[in-house]
Amino acid sequence: MEEQLLVPGSPGIEKKGEDESLVLSEVKKQLRLAGPLVVGCLLQNVVQMISVMFVGHLGELALSGASMATSFANVTGFSLLAGMACSLDTLCGQAYGASQHRMLGVYKQRAMLVLSLTSVPVAALWAYTGRILLLLGQDPEIAAGAGSYIRWMIPALLAYGPLQCHVRFLQTQNIVVPVMLSSGATALNHPLVCWALVHGLGMGSKGAALANAVSFLTNLSILALYVRLSPSCTTTWTGFSREAFRGLLEFLKLAVPSALMVCMEWWSFELLVLLSGLLPNPKLETAVLSICLNTNSLAFMAPLGLGGAISTRVSNELGAGRPAAARLAARVVMLLAVAVGASEGLVMLLVRNVWGYAYSNEAEVAAYVGRMMPILAMSVVFDGLQCVLSGVVRGCGQQKIAAVGNLGAYYLVGIPAAFFFAFVFHLGGMGLWFGIWCGLVVQMISLLAISECATDWDKEAVKAKDRAFTSSLPQDMAT
């Protein structure tokens, strides 16, 4: 049989050219969204880091208390609120794609209400942090310092929820540059706020904790003013509405699994720190693991931006009734995540012998970090893939099944494997990280299976339309 040649103008060439054009167009759309989101995530994380740095100059005890309080706050409060706010990726993104613009404002108010109510019991928990840490066997002085620090962070908690709601509200409309700029202005102003409260008013570590609230409130105020005044939000923000008090249960059905998706992974990494304290030479193990966690958090910012971009792209396309475009976006972002992860992993391998000296002058610490970096380089590839696949899941509204997958990946595989490698095979900190790497692989495979095998994109588009239009009806008609 003669081989068919493709000549210019033939249908095969034209189809191939159309496919390449669609892919390139999708890449550009995702990068335009992801770039500002990456910078915004980095700048938002800088705020708490700067506060802890200011406390570090007040003494070792103050630093220990602030570090422990910050970790406790992230685990019990900030991760929970950030995860619940991720439900807006589904609701606002699909409503925007379906041109039900008014519902974005309603969803944002509903989320702010639920997150504010959730903050109340969390704030009560924070008020007793010192006593809780004592019951967990922590040093009394460090526990007291952590308890004092976190009590002064309670106002930051109350501002953090509404801030996350505003970020998601704008992100799902493809409005990401103002989010980046507001985060930048807040980060630049934060050192001045810290200095004024810590040294100017003589509040010490309490001032550093309160500075978080001032900066979060500043960021929230900037975004709230933008939403109120910008022409870009005239159709999506039409003022406060009583509708925000309706459908709270339906909102929680998405918000709780969304929070579990985020918290399952976040908590597992915190468990690694606790387990490292049980190893021989715990000071060395904990120091090295902390360096690895900080390095991983830094590398995670790029996939986090891509994850935010793909949740917006998928939810917008499904809401608009374009399932093929949503599926293409999901496949494109996986290629981008692999490219980013491989690039970051290569950099880690190249700097593995010197990276530890950026955190410590101890040769033993730097050498240990150098041995850990190849494992870390592998993990960032899988962590990046799971992050963007989580974004695809949020865009589809499949948080429930993903939360179950995350539970199994980390708590049936990752943490047990970490304990086994570290304490049975006596691999120390390397064993802990290798175990969590196993959990990452399982999580990535489960999310990939959900995206590629368990997702009927045509049905998801129908569900997105139904969700957007049913929510926009009056409550009596919707029921």
C-alpha positions in Angstrom: 0.0 0.0 0.0 1.4 3.4 -1.0 2.3 5.8 1.8 0.1 8.8 1.9 2.0 12.0 1.7 0.9 15.2 3.5 1.3 18.2 1.3 0.6 21.8 2.1 -3.1 22.4 2.1 -4.1 18.8 2.7 -6.6 18.1 5.5 -4.0 16.2 7.6 -1.6 19.2 7.7 -4.4 21.6 8.5 -5.7 19.5 11.3 -2.2 19.2 12.8 -1.7 22.9 12.5 -5.0 23.6 14.3 -4.1 21.2 17.1 -0.7 22.9 17.6 -2.3 26.3 17.6 -4.8 25.2 20.2 -2.1 23.8 22.5 0.1 26.9 22.1 -2.9 29.2 22.8 -3.7 27.2 25.9 -0.1 27.3 27.1 -0.1 31.1 26.8 -3.4 31.4 28.7 -2.1 29.3 31.6 1.2 31.1 31.8 -0.5 34.5 31.8 -2.5 33.3 34.8 0.2 31.3 36.6 2.9 34.0 36.5 1.3 36.6 38.7 -0.2 33.8 40.9 3.3 32.4 41.6 4.6 35.8 42.5 1.5 36.5 44.6 1.9 33.2 46.5 5.6 33.9 47.2 4.8 37.4 48.5 1.9 36.2 50.7 4.2 33.6 52.4 6.9 36.3 53.0 4.6 38.0 55.6 4.8 35.3 58.3 8.5 34.7 57.5 9.4 38.3 58.1 7.6 38.3 61.4 9.5 35.3 62.6 12.8 36.9 61.4 12.1 39.9 63.6 11.4 37.7 66.5 14.7 35.8 65.9 16.6 39.0 66.8 14.9 39.1 70.2 16.5 35.8 71.4 16.5 32.1 71.0 13.6 31.4 73.3 11.4 34.0 71.6 12.3 32.5 68.2 11.5 29.0 69.4 8.1 30.1 70.7 7.2 32.0 67.5 8.3 29.2 65.3 6.2 26.7 67.2 3.3 29.0 67.3 3.5 29.6 63.5 3.6 25.9 62.8 0.6 25.3 65.1 -1.3 28.2 63.5 -0.6 26.8 60.0 -1.8 23.3 60.9 -4.9 24.2 62.9 -6.1 27.4 61.2 -4.6 28.8 58.0 -4.5 25.5 56.2 -8.1 24.9 57.1 -9.3 28.3 55.9 -7.2 28.2 52.7 -8.6 24.7 51.9 -12.2 25.8 52.5 -11.7 28.8 50.3 -10.6 26.5 47.5 -14.3 25.6 47.0 -14.7 28.9 45.3 -12.4 27.6 42.5 -15.3 25.3 41.6 -18.3 27.6 42.3 -17.1 30.9 41.1 -15.1 29.5 38.2 -18.0 27.5 36.8 -20.5 30.4 37.4 -18.1 32.8 35.6 -17.8 30.4 32.6 -21.6 30.1 32.5 -21.9 33.9 32.5 -23.8 33.8 35.8 -21.7 36.7 37.0 -23.9 37.9 39.8 -23.5 34.6 41.6 -19.7 35.1 42.1 -20.5 37.9 44.5 -23.0 35.7 46.3 -20.6 32.8 46.6 -17.9 35.1 47.9 -20.2 36.4 50.6 -21.3 32.9 51.5 -17.7 31.8 51.8 -16.8 34.7 53.9 -19.7 33.9 56.3 -18.7 30.3 56.6 -15.0 30.9 57.0 -15.7 33.6 59.6 -17.9 31.2 61.6 -15.2 28.5 61.3 -12.6 31.0 62.7 -14.4 31.3 66.0 -13.7 27.7 67.3 -10.2 27.9 65.8 -9.6 31.2 67.7 -10.8 29.5 70.9 -8.3 26.7 70.3 -5.5 29.2 69.8 -6.3 30.9 73.1 -5.4 27.6 74.9 -2.4 26.8 72.7 0.1 27.2 75.6 -1.8 24.6 77.7 -2.2 22.2 74.8 1.6 22.3 74.0 2.3 21.6 77.7 0.0 18.6 77.6 1.9 17.4 74.5 5.2 17.4 76.5 6.8 20.6 75.1 9.2 22.7 77.1 7.2 25.0 79.5 9.0 28.2 78.5 8.7 27.5 74.8 5.0 26.5 75.3 4.3 29.8 77.2 6.0 31.8 74.5 4.1 30.0 71.7 0.8 30.5 73.6 1.4 34.2 73.9 2.5 34.7 70.3 -0.4 32.8 68.8 -3.0 34.7 70.9 -1.8 37.9 69.3 -2.2 36.2 65.9 -5.9 35.7 66.4 -6.8 39.0 64.6 -4.7 37.7 61.6 -6.9 34.6 61.6 -10.0 36.7 61.3 -8.6 38.6 58.4 -7.1 35.6 56.6 -10.4 34.0 55.7 -12.0 37.0 53.9 -8.6 37.7 52.2 -8.6 34.1 50.7 -12.2 34.6 49.5 -11.3 37.8 47.7 -8.2 36.2 46.1 -10.3 33.3 44.8 -13.1 35.6 43.7 -10.7 37.6 41.5 -8.6 34.6 40.3 -11.6 32.8 38.9 -12.3 35.8 36.7 -8.8 35.7 35.4 -8.0 38.9 37.4 -4.6 38.0 38.8 -2.3 41.0 38.4 -4.1 43.1 41.1 -3.8 40.1 43.5 0.0 40.1 42.8 0.3 43.9 43.2 -1.6 44.0 46.5 0.5 41.1 47.9 3.6 43.0 46.8 2.6 46.2 48.4 1.7 44.3 51.6 5.1 42.5 51.6 7.0 45.7 51.1 5.2 47.4 53.9 5.3 44.5 56.4 8.9 45.1 57.6 7.9 48.7 58.5 4.9 47.4 60.4 7.0 44.8 62.2 9.6 47.4 63.2 6.9 49.9 64.4 5.2 47.3 66.6 8.2 45.3 67.8 10.6 48.1 68.5 8.7 51.4 68.0 6.0 50.5 70.5 8.1 48.0 72.4 5.7 45.1 72.0 8.4 42.6 71.3 7.3 39.2 69.9 3.6 40.2 70.5 4.1 43.0 68.0 5.5 40.7 65.4 2.4 38.5 65.8 0.1 41.4 65.6 1.9 42.7 62.5 0.5 39.7 60.6 -3.0 40.9 61.2 -2.2 44.5 60.1 -0.7 43.2 56.9 -3.4 40.7 56.1 -6.0 43.5 56.8 -4.1 45.8 54.5 -4.1 43.3 51.7 -7.8 42.5 52.2 -8.6 46.3 52.2 -6.8 46.8 48.9 -8.6 43.9 47.2 -11.9 44.9 48.7 -11.5 48.4 47.3 -10.5 47.0 43.9 -13.6 44.8 43.8 -15.8 47.8 44.8 -14.3 50.3 42.4 -12.9 48.4 39.4 -15.0 48.3 36.2 -13.8 44.6 35.8 -16.1 43.6 38.8 -19.2 45.6 38.1 -21.2 42.5 37.0 -19.7 40.1 39.5 -20.1 42.3 42.6 -23.5 43.9 42.9 -23.4 44.5 46.7 -24.4 42.5 49.7 -27.3 40.0 49.4 -29.4 37.9 51.6 -28.8 35.0 49.3 -25.4 34.6 51.0 -27.3 33.0 54.0 -28.9 30.4 51.8 -27.4 27.2 50.5 -24.8 27.0 53.3 -25.1 23.2 53.5 -24.4 22.9 49.8 -21.4 25.1 50.2 -20.1 23.0 53.0 -20.4 19.9 50.9 -17.7 21.3 48.7 -15.8 23.3 51.3 -15.1 20.4 53.7 -13.6 18.1 51.1 -11.6 21.0 49.7 -10.2 21.7 53.1 -9.4 18.0 53.6 -7.5 17.9 50.3 -5.2 20.7 51.5 -5.0 19.6 55.1 -4.2 16.0 54.5 -0.9 16.8 52.7 -0.1 19.8 55.0 -0.5 17.8 58.2 1.6 14.9 56.9 4.6 17.1 56.4 4.2 18.5 59.9 4.1 14.9 61.2 7.5 14.4 59.6 8.9 17.2 61.8 7.5 15.5 64.9 8.9 12.1 63.9 12.3 13.6 63.2 12.5 14.5 66.9 12.3 10.8 67.8 15.4 9.9 65.7 18.9 9.6 67.1 20.7 13.0 67.0 17.3 14.8 66.8 18.8 18.3 66.6 20.6 17.4 63.3 17.7 15.5 61.9 15.2 18.3 62.7 17.5 21.0 61.3 18.0 19.2 58.1 14.4 18.3 57.7 13.4 21.9 58.3 15.8 23.0 55.5 14.3 20.4 53.2 10.8 21.5 54.0 11.7 25.2 53.4 13.3 24.2 50.1 10.3 22.2 49.1 7.9 25.0 50.0 10.0 27.4 47.8 9.9 25.0 44.8 6.2 24.4 45.4 5.3 28.0 44.5 5.5 27.5 40.7 3.2 24.4 40.7 0.9 26.2 43.1 0.5 29.0 40.6 -0.1 26.5 37.8 -2.6 24.7 40.0 -4.5 28.0 40.5 -4.4 28.7 36.8 -5.7 25.3 35.8 -8.5 25.3 38.3 -9.7 28.6 36.7 -9.2 27.3 33.1 -11.1 24.0 33.7 -13.9 25.6 35.7 -14.4 28.4 33.2 -14.5 26.1 30.2 -16.8 23.6 31.9 -19.2 26.4 33.0 -19.2 27.7 29.4 -20.1 24.2 28.1 -16.7 23.4 26.4 -15.6 20.0 27.8 -13.0 19.4 25.0 -11.3 22.7 25.9 -11.3 21.8 29.6 -9.7 18.4 28.9 -7.1 20.0 26.6 -6.2 22.5 29.4 -5.8 19.6 31.9 -3.4 17.8 29.6 -1.4 20.9 28.8 -0.9 21.8 32.4 0.5 18.3 33.1 3.2 18.9 30.5 4.0 22.3 32.0 4.2 20.7 35.5 6.6 18.1 34.4 8.8 20.7 32.7 8.8 22.9 35.8 9.4 20.0 38.1 12.3 18.6 36.0 13.9 22.1 35.8 13.6 22.6 39.6 14.9 19.1 40.3 17.9 19.7 38.0 18.8 22.9 39.9 18.6 21.1 43.2 21.0 18.5 41.9 23.4 21.1 40.7 23.5 23.0 44.0 23.1 20.0 46.4 26.6 20.4 47.8 26.4 24.1 48.7 22.7 24.6 49.4 22.9 23.6 53.0 25.4 26.4 53.7 22.6 29.0 52.9 21.0 27.9 56.1 23.9 26.7 58.3 27.6 27.1 58.8 27.9 23.5 60.0 29.6 21.2 57.6 27.7 18.2 59.0 24.4 19.9 58.2 25.4 21.0 54.7 26.7 17.4 53.9 23.4 15.9 55.1 21.4 18.3 53.1 23.5 17.4 50.0 22.6 13.7 50.5 18.9 14.6 50.8 18.7 16.8 47.7 18.4 13.9 45.1 15.4 12.6 47.0 14.0 16.1 47.2 14.6 16.6 43.5 12.5 13.5 42.7 9.7 14.6 45.0 9.3 18.0 43.5 8.4 16.5 40.1 5.6 14.4 41.7 4.5 17.2 44.0 4.2 19.5 41.1 2.1 17.0 39.2 -0.2 16.3 42.1 -0.6 20.1 42.7 -1.8 20.8 39.1 -4.0 17.6 39.1 -5.6 18.9 42.4 -6.3 22.1 40.5 -8.1 20.1 37.7 -10.1 18.2 40.4 -11.2 21.6 42.0 -12.1 22.9 38.6 -14.4 19.9 38.1 -15.8 19.9 41.6 -14.6 16.4 42.4 -13.1 17.2 45.8 -14.8 14.4 47.7 -13.2 11.5 45.8 -9.8 13.4 45.8 -10.0 13.9 49.6 -10.4 10.1 50.0 -7.5 9.5 47.7 -5.3 11.9 49.7 -6.2 10.2 52.9 -5.1 6.9 51.6 -2.0 8.2 50.0 -0.6 9.9 53.0 -2.0 8.1 56.0 -2.2 4.5 54.7 1.0 4.7 52.6 3.1 7.8 53.1 3.4 8.1 56.9 3.6 4.4 57.6 6.3 4.1 54.9 8.2 7.0 56.4 8.1 5.4 59.9 9.2 2.0 58.4 12.1 3.4 56.4 13.3 5.7 59.2 12.9 3.4 62.3 13.0 -0.1 60.9 15.6 0.3 58.1 17.3 3.0 60.2 17.6 5.5 57.3 16.9 8.5 59.5 15.7 11.7 57.9 16.2 10.3 54.4 13.8 7.5 55.3 11.2 10.0 56.5 11.4 11.9 53.2 11.5 8.7 51.1 8.3 7.6 52.8 6.5 10.8 52.1 7.7 10.6 48.5 5.9 7.2 48.3 2.8 9.0 49.5 3.2 11.7 46.8 3.5 9.1 44.1 0.3 7.3 45.2 -1.5 10.7 45.5 -0.4 11.7 42.0 -1.5 8.3 40.5 -4.9 8.5 42.2 -5.4 12.1 41.0 -4.3 11.1 37.5 -6.7 8.2 37.5 -9.5 10.6 38.6 -8.7 13.1 35.8 -8.0 10.7 32.9 -10.1 7.6 33.7 -12.9 8.6 36.1 -13.9 11.9 34.5 -16.6 12.1 31.9 -15.9 15.7 30.6 -19.2 16.0 28.8 -21.1 15.1 32.0 -18.9 17.4 34.1 -19.8 20.3 31.7 -23.5 19.5 32.2 -23.1 19.4 36.0 -21.3 22.7 35.9 -24.1 24.3 33.9 -26.7 22.8 36.3 -24.8 24.0 39.4 -24.4 27.5 38.0 -28.0 28.0 36.8 -29.7 26.2 39.7 -27.8 28.4 42.2 -28.9 31.5 40.4 -32.6 30.6 40.8 -34.6 31.8 43.8 -34.5 29.3 46.6 -38.1 28.1 46.2 -37.7 27.5 42.5 -34.3 25.8 42.9 -35.8 23.3 45.2 
